[in-house]
Amino acid sequence: MVQPTVRLGYIGAGAYSRRVLLPNLRKVSGVELVAVANSSQETSDAVAKEFGFARSVADWREVVGADDIDAIVVGTRTEAHYEMIPPALEAGRHVLSMNALCRTAAQARELTAKAAARPNLVALVYPAGGAAYFLREDAMMRHLLDDGYVGTVLQVADYWYAPFFGLGSMFEVGSRWFGQHTRIFGYRHSYNVQGATVAGRAGRGEVRPETNIAIAELASGAIITYQHSTVAGETARPRWEIVGSDGYVVAYAGARNAPASFFGAKRGSSELEPLPIPPEYDHGVSVEADFIAAIRGEHEPARAIPRFEDAMRLLRFGEVWRESAEKSGWCDLP
């Protein structure tokens, strides 16, 4: 069966787009790279030449308004999304957005409503952390939860290290695995310690030594704690710990020199045992391919790929966290 061609436009092909997304999109059969708009005509020409776009333009509006484009990847900075994404949706283009969807939850709510009003369009947000973001871990965790390994989830803890605080992607994963968050308590603690962290990379500025914590109540009655650190160092592997009525699981995210790994113990056991990840859960890169497949109506995108509504909830969670941290009290999640 011949797959229908998907004609693609690209707005804002930065370093990550050139290193990851565009090479991956070129691997998907039946994708035609039609037009690219970058920060200048010169850089647009360079991207078009490197990846084989039919044409290059300096104005992103020419990509949105082109009649020979079915889908658009918006790879610009978050600040530009509120201006660029609405006309793309209104023009009937499928959209894959990079970075955060918008600057505020209110803006994201508007974009989510526009996408919802056009159910024939695919509107996705590229997951933070890369194309294979938690796809294998996601499948394994869902298997353990659905299979009842831990029983009823009572308590969850998420620990991660990063030079800069970003709660949203962790909340997205937590919501997907453990359900609705109803209220939150936020806390930030800064350290007056010289040399506690390394300088920011790639011109991102000095890293502040601090710990950020969010405690949330879930609709299920469980408690989830998110703890972020800039001082732990890269040897502190991100992990999820799940305590349930029947067992305990700790899941380590994959790192440069260590693959993702799961360990568990049934209630009454005194030792953790490895929980092998089945080969069928060893998914590869799928975000770009899932975007194209969804446009063709072949299958739904993996749940590990955020929809616009997921991105809106993510931003709302971050805003409520800041409100809670500022007033040192619990805040309800709308």
C-alpha positions in Angstrom: 0.0 0.0 0.0 1.4 3.4 -1.0 1.5 5.8 1.8 0.2 9.3 1.2 2.8 12.0 1.0 2.9 14.5 3.9 4.2 17.9 2.8 6.1 19.5 5.6 7.0 23.1 6.4 9.6 24.0 9.1 9.8 27.2 11.1 12.9 27.8 13.2 15.4 25.0 12.4 17.9 25.5 15.3 20.7 23.3 16.4 18.5 20.6 17.9 16.2 20.5 14.9 19.2 20.0 12.6 20.8 17.4 14.8 17.7 15.3 15.7 14.3 16.2 14.2 15.3 16.8 10.6 17.4 13.7 10.2 14.6 11.7 11.8 12.0 13.2 9.5 14.1 12.3 6.5 14.0 8.7 7.6 10.2 8.6 7.5 9.0 7.4 4.1 6.6 9.7 2.2 7.7 13.0 3.9 8.3 15.8 1.5 10.3 18.7 2.9 8.7 21.7 1.1 9.7 25.0 2.8 11.8 26.2 5.7 11.9 29.6 7.4 14.7 30.4 9.7 16.0 33.6 11.4 17.3 35.0 8.2 17.3 34.2 4.5 20.9 33.1 4.7 20.3 30.5 7.5 17.1 29.4 5.7 19.1 28.8 2.6 21.7 26.8 4.5 19.1 24.5 6.1 17.3 24.0 2.8 20.5 23.0 1.1 21.6 20.6 3.9 18.3 18.8 4.2 16.8 19.1 0.8 13.9 21.5 1.3 12.3 22.6 -2.0 12.5 26.2 -1.1 13.7 28.6 1.7 12.1 31.8 2.9 12.9 34.4 5.5 9.3 35.1 6.7 7.5 32.3 8.6 4.2 33.6 7.4 5.0 32.3 3.9 5.3 28.8 5.3 2.0 29.0 7.2 0.2 30.4 4.1 1.6 28.1 1.5 -1.0 25.9 -0.2 1.4 23.0 -0.8 2.0 22.3 2.9 0.1 19.9 5.1 2.0 20.0 8.4 4.4 22.4 10.2 7.0 22.0 12.8 7.4 25.1 14.9 11.0 24.9 16.3 11.3 28.5 17.4 11.7 29.8 21.0 8.6 29.6 23.2 8.0 33.3 23.0 7.1 33.1 19.3 4.6 30.2 19.6 1.6 32.3 20.6 2.0 34.3 17.4 2.9 31.5 15.0 0.8 28.5 16.0 -2.8 30.0 15.8 -2.5 31.0 12.1 -1.0 27.6 11.3 -4.0 25.8 12.9 -6.4 28.2 11.3 -4.8 27.5 7.9 -5.6 23.8 8.5 -2.0 22.7 9.2 -1.0 19.9 11.5 1.4 21.2 14.1 4.4 19.7 16.1 5.7 22.3 18.5 9.1 22.4 20.1 9.9 23.6 23.6 7.1 24.8 25.9 3.9 25.4 24.1 3.6 29.0 25.4 4.8 31.3 28.1 1.7 31.2 30.2 -1.1 28.7 30.9 -3.6 31.3 29.7 -2.0 31.4 26.3 -1.7 27.6 26.2 -5.4 27.4 27.0 -6.2 29.5 23.9 -4.1 27.3 21.7 -5.6 24.1 23.2 -9.1 25.4 22.4 -8.1 26.2 18.8 -6.7 22.7 18.4 -9.7 21.1 20.0 -12.0 23.0 17.6 -10.2 21.3 14.7 -10.2 17.6 15.7 -9.1 16.6 12.2 -5.7 18.2 12.9 -2.8 16.6 14.8 -1.4 19.0 17.4 1.5 17.7 19.5 4.4 19.0 21.6 7.8 17.5 21.2 8.7 15.9 24.6 11.5 17.4 26.7 14.7 15.4 26.8 14.8 14.1 23.3 13.0 12.0 20.8 13.1 8.8 22.8 11.9 10.5 26.0 10.8 7.8 28.5 9.3 5.7 25.7 10.8 2.5 27.1 10.4 3.5 30.7 6.9 4.6 30.0 5.9 1.1 28.6 7.6 -0.7 31.5 6.0 1.5 34.2 2.6 1.1 32.6 3.1 -2.6 32.6 4.0 -2.7 36.3 1.1 -0.5 37.3 -1.5 -2.2 35.1 -0.2 -5.6 36.3 -0.7 -4.6 39.9 2.9 -5.2 41.0 2.7 -2.5 43.7 -1.0 -2.8 44.3 -2.7 0.5 45.2 -0.3 3.4 44.8 0.2 5.2 48.1 3.3 7.3 47.7 5.5 8.4 44.8 8.8 10.3 44.8 10.6 11.7 41.8 14.2 12.9 42.1 16.2 14.5 39.4 19.3 16.6 38.8 19.6 19.4 36.2 21.5 22.6 36.1 18.2 24.5 35.8 14.8 23.9 37.3 12.1 22.7 35.0 9.1 21.0 36.7 6.8 20.7 33.7 8.1 17.6 32.0 8.2 15.6 35.3 4.6 16.7 36.1 3.6 15.5 32.6 5.1 12.0 33.3 3.7 11.9 36.8 0.2 12.8 35.6 0.3 10.2 32.9 1.4 7.4 35.3 -0.5 8.3 38.5 -3.4 10.5 37.5 -4.9 13.9 38.4 -3.1 16.2 40.8 -5.6 18.1 43.0 -3.4 20.5 45.0 0.2 21.3 45.5 2.7 22.7 48.0 5.8 24.3 46.5 9.1 25.1 48.2 12.5 26.5 47.0 15.7 26.6 49.0 18.9 28.3 47.8 22.3 27.6 49.2 25.0 30.1 49.9 27.8 27.8 48.9 30.7 28.6 46.7 31.5 26.0 44.0 28.4 24.0 44.7 27.5 23.8 41.1 29.3 24.2 37.8 28.9 27.2 35.5 26.0 27.1 33.1 26.6 25.5 29.7 26.3 27.0 26.2 26.0 30.5 27.5 23.0 29.8 29.7 24.4 31.7 32.6 25.6 30.8 36.1 23.8 27.9 37.8 22.2 28.8 41.2 22.8 26.2 43.9 19.2 25.3 45.0 16.7 22.6 45.7 13.1 22.8 44.4 10.3 20.6 45.9 6.7 20.1 45.0 4.4 18.0 47.1 1.1 17.1 45.4 -2.0 15.3 46.5 -3.5 13.0 43.8 -7.2 12.4 43.1 -6.6 8.8 44.0 -5.6 9.8 47.6 -1.9 9.1 47.0 0.9 11.7 47.6 3.6 12.5 45.0 6.8 14.4 45.8 9.0 16.0 43.1 12.5 17.0 44.2 14.9 18.8 41.9 18.5 19.6 42.7 21.2 21.7 41.0 23.8 20.6 43.5 23.5 16.8 43.3 25.7 16.4 40.3 25.4 14.2 37.2 26.2 11.1 39.2 22.8 11.4 40.9 20.7 9.5 38.4 17.0 10.6 38.1 14.7 8.1 39.6 11.1 7.4 40.5 10.2 5.5 43.7 6.7 4.0 44.0 5.3 2.6 47.3 2.1 0.6 47.0 -0.1 -1.6 49.2 1.6 -4.7 47.7 5.1 -3.7 46.7 7.8 -1.2 45.9 9.4 -0.1 42.7 12.4 2.1 41.9 13.0 3.1 38.3 16.2 4.8 37.2 16.2 6.8 34.0 18.8 6.1 31.4 22.0 8.0 31.5 25.1 8.4 29.3 26.8 5.3 30.7 23.9 3.5 32.3 20.7 2.2 30.7 17.3 2.6 32.3 16.7 0.0 35.0 13.9 -1.1 37.3 14.1 -2.8 40.7 11.2 -4.0 42.9 10.2 -5.8 46.0 6.9 -7.3 47.0 5.6 -6.4 50.5 7.3 -8.4 53.1 10.5 -8.8 51.1 13.8 -7.4 52.5 15.7 -7.1 49.2 15.2 -5.4 45.9 15.4 -7.5 42.8 16.0 -6.5 39.2 12.9 -6.2 37.0 14.1 -6.9 33.4 12.6 -4.7 30.7 11.0 -7.0 28.1 12.5 -6.6 24.6 9.1 -5.6 23.2 9.2 -2.4 25.3 12.5 -1.3 23.8 11.0 1.4 21.6 13.3 3.5 19.5 12.8 7.1 18.3 9.1 7.5 17.4 8.0 11.2 17.9 8.6 12.3 14.3 7.3 9.0 12.9 4.2 9.0 15.2 3.4 12.6 14.1 3.4 11.6 10.5 1.5 8.3 11.2 -1.2 10.3 13.1 -1.5 12.7 10.2 -2.1 9.7 7.8 -4.6 8.2 10.2 -2.5 5.1 10.8 -2.5 5.2 14.6 -2.6 7.5 17.6 0.7 9.0 18.8 2.3 7.3 21.8 1.0 8.7 25.1 4.5 9.7 26.0 4.2 12.5 23.4 2.3 15.4 24.9 -0.8 16.8 23.3 -1.6 20.5 23.6 -3.9 19.9 26.5 -1.1 18.1 28.3 1.2 21.1 27.7 -1.5 23.5 29.1 -1.8 21.5 32.3 2.0 21.4 32.6 2.2 25.2 32.4 -0.7 25.6 34.9 1.0 23.3 37.3 4.2 25.3 37.1 2.3 28.6 37.8 0.5 27.1 40.8 3.8 25.8 42.1 5.3 29.3 42.0 2.2 30.7 43.7 2.5 28.1 46.4 6.2 28.7 46.9 5.7 32.4 47.2 3.0 32.3 49.8 4.4 29.1 51.6 1.0 27.4 51.5 -1.1 24.8 49.7 -2.7 25.8 46.4 -5.6 24.0 44.6 -5.0 23.0 41.0 -8.0 24.2 38.9 
